Amino acid sequence: MKIFHGIEELEKAAGTHLGWSDWHPVPQEQVDLFAEATGDHQWIHVDLERAKNGPFCTTIAHGYLTLSLLPRLVEEVYTVEGLRMAVNYGTDKVRFPSPVPVGSRIRAGVELIRLAETPAGRLSTARVTIEREGGDKPACVAEALGLLVP
């Protein structure tokens, strides 16, 4: 994990790749809990028997489940010390180029694109790429926005 000592040090890393998170499994239980939380019970995610005959031959994680794992994965890549607060400000340009079959492992790579001055603090934009172990395309690519308050 990279540790930045303040926003000024983080600014120097703009335009660079900050690293990768650890690999994390995506079990059926996690997918089922996400389905319960969101009400999205589409068979491709929760019906093991039907999914065996589907396009991926197994159940797959919801795209939004994959997206929701960004904070957990990104916090393994870097942190900024000396902030009063860092909050999620949203995401831009979210894409799901390939599925995440249940039972696979994923990790996130983080590229810090820029920091912009705002009245409340600095707005960071990081391109987060979630890849599936053994996959040939990313599972998710998103620009994660964070408000950093010194």
C-alpha positions as CSV (number, residue, x, y, z in Angstrom):
1,M,0.0,0.0,0.0
2,K,1.2,3.5,-0.8
3,I,0.9,6.0,2.0
4,F,0.9,9.7,1.0
5,H,1.7,12.2,3.7
6,G,-0.8,14.9,2.8
7,I,-2.5,16.2,-0.3
8,E,0.6,17.9,-1.6
9,E,2.4,14.6,-1.8
10,L,-0.6,12.9,-3.4
11,E,-0.7,15.7,-6.1
12,K,2.8,14.7,-7.2
13,A,1.5,11.3,-8.0
14,A,-1.2,12.6,-10.4
15,G,-0.9,10.8,-13.8
16,T,0.7,7.7,-12.3
17,H,-0.5,4.2,-11.5
18,L,-0.6,3.7,-7.8
19,G,-0.7,-0.1,-7.6
20,W,-3.0,-3.1,-7.2
21,S,-5.2,-4.4,-4.4
22,D,-5.0,-8.0,-3.2
23,W,-7.1,-10.6,-4.9
24,H,-10.6,-11.1,-3.4
25,P,-13.0,-14.0,-4.0
26,V,-16.6,-13.3,-5.1
27,P,-18.6,-16.1,-3.5
28,Q,-22.3,-16.9,-4.2
29,E,-23.2,-15.9,-0.7
30,Q,-22.0,-12.3,-1.3
31,V,-24.0,-12.2,-4.6
32,D,-27.1,-13.5,-2.8
33,L,-26.8,-10.9,-0.1
34,F,-26.4,-8.2,-2.7
35,A,-29.5,-9.5,-4.4
36,E,-31.4,-9.3,-1.1
37,A,-30.2,-5.8,-0.4
38,T,-31.1,-4.4,-3.8
39,G,-34.1,-6.6,-4.8
40,D,-32.3,-7.6,-8.0
41,H,-32.9,-11.4,-8.1
42,Q,-32.3,-11.9,-11.8
43,W,-31.7,-15.6,-12.4
44,I,-28.2,-15.0,-13.9
45,H,-27.1,-14.0,-10.4
46,V,-29.0,-16.2,-8.1
47,D,-30.3,-19.3,-9.8
48,L,-27.5,-21.8,-10.0
49,E,-29.4,-24.5,-12.0
50,R,-30.8,-22.1,-14.6
51,A,-27.4,-20.3,-14.9
52,K,-25.7,-23.6,-15.8
53,N,-27.5,-23.4,-19.1
54,G,-27.1,-19.7,-19.5
55,P,-24.4,-17.7,-21.5
56,F,-21.8,-18.0,-18.8
57,C,-22.5,-21.6,-17.6
58,T,-22.6,-20.3,-14.0
59,T,-24.0,-17.4,-12.0
60,I,-22.3,-14.1,-12.2
61,A,-21.9,-11.1,-9.9
62,H,-24.1,-8.1,-10.4
63,G,-22.2,-5.3,-12.2
64,Y,-23.2,-2.9,-9.4
65,L,-21.9,-5.4,-6.8
66,T,-18.6,-5.2,-8.6
67,L,-18.8,-1.4,-8.6
68,S,-19.7,-1.3,-4.9
69,L,-16.4,-3.1,-4.0
70,L,-14.3,-0.2,-5.3
71,P,-13.9,1.5,-1.9
72,R,-12.8,-1.7,-0.2
73,L,-10.4,-2.6,-3.0
74,V,-9.0,1.0,-3.4
75,E,-8.2,1.3,0.3
76,E,-5.7,-1.5,-0.1
77,V,-3.9,0.5,-2.8
78,Y,-3.3,3.8,-1.2
79,T,-4.2,6.2,1.7
80,V,-3.6,9.8,2.4
81,E,-2.6,10.8,5.9
82,G,-3.4,14.1,7.6
83,L,-6.9,14.6,6.2
84,R,-9.9,15.7,8.3
85,M,-12.1,13.7,6.0
86,A,-12.2,11.8,2.7
87,V,-15.7,11.0,1.2
88,N,-17.0,9.3,-1.9
89,Y,-18.2,12.0,-4.3
90,G,-19.4,9.6,-7.0
91,T,-18.2,7.9,-10.2
92,D,-17.9,8.8,-13.9
93,K,-17.6,6.7,-17.0
94,V,-18.5,3.3,-15.5
95,R,-18.3,0.3,-17.8
96,F,-18.6,-3.5,-17.2
97,P,-16.6,-5.0,-20.2
98,S,-16.8,-8.6,-18.9
99,P,-18.7,-10.6,-16.3
100,V,-17.4,-11.8,-12.9
101,P,-18.4,-15.5,-12.6
102,V,-19.2,-16.5,-9.0
103,G,-16.2,-18.1,-7.4
104,S,-13.6,-16.0,-9.3
105,R,-11.2,-13.6,-7.7
106,I,-11.0,-9.9,-8.5
107,R,-8.5,-7.1,-7.8
108,A,-8.4,-3.4,-8.5
109,G,-5.7,-1.2,-10.1
110,V,-5.7,2.5,-9.4
111,E,-4.4,5.3,-11.6
112,L,-4.6,8.8,-10.1
113,I,-5.8,11.0,-13.0
114,R,-6.0,14.4,-11.3
115,L,-6.8,16.5,-8.2
116,A,-8.9,19.7,-8.6
117,E,-9.3,22.5,-6.2
118,T,-12.9,23.0,-4.9
119,P,-14.2,25.3,-2.1
120,A,-14.7,22.2,0.1
121,G,-11.2,20.6,-0.5
122,R,-9.6,18.7,-3.4
123,L,-11.6,16.5,-5.7
124,S,-9.6,13.5,-6.7
125,T,-10.3,11.5,-9.9
126,A,-8.9,8.0,-10.1
127,R,-9.4,5.4,-12.8
128,V,-10.1,2.1,-11.1
129,T,-9.8,-1.0,-13.2
130,I,-11.2,-4.2,-11.6
131,E,-9.9,-7.3,-13.3
132,R,-10.8,-10.9,-12.9
133,E,-8.0,-13.4,-12.3
134,G,-7.5,-15.2,-15.7
135,G,-9.8,-12.8,-17.5
136,D,-8.8,-11.2,-20.8
137,K,-10.8,-8.0,-20.3
138,P,-11.5,-5.8,-17.2
139,A,-14.7,-6.6,-15.3
140,C,-15.2,-2.9,-14.4
141,V,-13.6,0.4,-15.3
142,A,-14.7,3.5,-13.5
143,E,-13.5,7.0,-12.6
144,A,-13.9,7.2,-8.9
145,L,-14.3,10.7,-7.4
146,G,-13.3,11.5,-3.9
147,L,-13.5,14.7,-1.9
148,L,-10.4,15.2,0.2
149,V,-10.7,17.7,3.0
150,P,-7.4,18.8,4.7
